[in-house]
Amino acid sequence: MDESRLVSGITGHALVLGGSGGLGAEIVRTLAASGASAVSFTYGRNKKAADDLITELRADGIKALAAPADLSDEPGFNKVLDDAVASIGDEISLAINSIVISPNIPIEEASSRTQTSPVYSPRAG
């Protein structure tokens, strides 16, 4: 598929929350192919996938940063944002949330609770 036909006119520094796995990584690649000069993304547990994607982006001349992030930790997440801007040298101009929390079970076995539980809510107790 020609990713450049999917999104056009993307410039500047993009941030993808949850950018190392399946859909998130494809969003990162699409942004890079569509003109983003830099892409920062967060990852949860898969540092190797994040490192591999960083290598791929940099080989294509894209400035890139991968950072582990826990969105339930607001100060930690704010540090990720600050680090992304400092590392890339440009403000974030676009952000996309692609975070998925998976119980790592086949979808057929997922309960209605796992299918509807919120990823993050600052009001959740």
C-alpha positions in Angstrom: 0.0 0.0 0.0 1.3 3.5 -0.8 1.2 5.2 2.6 1.8 8.6 1.1 -1.7 8.5 -0.4 -3.3 8.0 2.9 -2.2 11.2 4.6 -0.8 14.3 2.9 0.6 17.5 4.1 2.0 16.2 7.4 5.0 18.4 8.4 6.9 18.9 11.6 7.1 16.7 14.7 4.4 14.0 15.2 3.8 12.1 18.4 2.2 8.7 18.5 1.1 7.3 21.8 1.5 3.5 21.6 3.7 3.5 18.5 5.7 0.4 18.7 3.2 -2.4 18.0 1.1 -3.3 15.0 -1.3 -0.4 14.3 0.8 2.1 16.1 3.9 1.3 14.2 2.0 1.6 10.9 0.8 5.0 12.0 4.4 6.0 12.7 5.5 4.8 9.3 2.6 6.5 7.6 3.4 9.8 9.2 7.1 9.5 8.2 6.1 8.6 4.6 3.7 11.5 4.5 6.2 14.2 5.3 6.7 14.4 9.0 10.3 15.6 9.7 10.3 13.8 13.1 8.3 11.2 14.8 8.3 10.5 18.6 6.4 7.6 20.0 5.8 5.8 23.2 5.9 2.1 23.9 4.9 -0.1 26.8 6.8 -3.4 27.1 8.3 -4.0 23.7 11.6 -2.1 23.7 13.0 -4.2 20.9 10.2 -3.4 18.6 10.6 0.3 19.5 14.4 0.2 18.9 13.8 -1.6 15.5 11.3 1.1 14.4 13.7 3.9 15.5 16.5 2.2 13.4 14.1 2.0 10.4 13.0 5.7 10.7 16.6 7.0 11.1 17.7 5.0 8.0 15.0 6.9 6.1 16.4 10.3 7.4 13.6 10.8 9.9 14.4 12.2 13.4 13.0 9.8 15.9 12.6 9.1 19.6 11.0 6.2 21.4 10.1 6.5 25.1 8.5 4.2 27.5 5.4 5.7 29.0 2.8 5.0 31.6 -0.1 7.4 31.0 -1.4 6.9 34.5 1.8 8.7 35.7 1.1 12.3 34.8 4.5 13.7 35.8 6.3 10.9 34.0 4.2 11.4 30.9 4.9 15.2 31.0 8.6 14.3 31.1 8.2 12.2 28.0 6.7 15.2 26.2 9.5 17.5 27.4 12.1 14.9 26.4 10.6 14.5 22.9 10.7 18.2 22.3 14.3 18.5 23.6 15.6 15.5 21.7 14.0 16.4 18.4 14.5 20.2 18.8 11.0 21.0 17.6 7.6 21.4 19.2 5.0 18.6 18.7 2.6 19.6 16.0 0.5 16.5 15.8 -0.4 13.8 18.3 -2.2 10.5 17.8 -3.4 8.1 20.5 -2.9 4.5 19.4 -2.5 2.9 22.9 -3.9 -0.5 23.3 -3.8 -2.6 26.4 -4.1 -6.2 25.6 -4.6 -9.0 28.1 -2.7 -11.2 25.6 -5.5 -13.7 25.2 -7.3 -14.7 22.0 -10.2 -12.3 21.2 -12.6 -15.2 21.4 -11.7 -15.6 25.1 -12.0 -11.9 26.0 -14.8 -11.0 28.3 -17.0 -8.0 28.0 -15.0 -6.4 30.8 -11.7 -6.6 28.9 -13.4 -5.3 25.8 -14.9 -2.2 27.4 -12.4 -1.3 30.2 -10.9 2.2 29.8 -7.3 2.5 28.9 -6.8 5.6 31.1 -9.1 7.9 33.0 -7.9 10.5 35.4 -11.2 10.1 37.3 -10.9 6.4 37.7 -10.6 5.3 41.2 
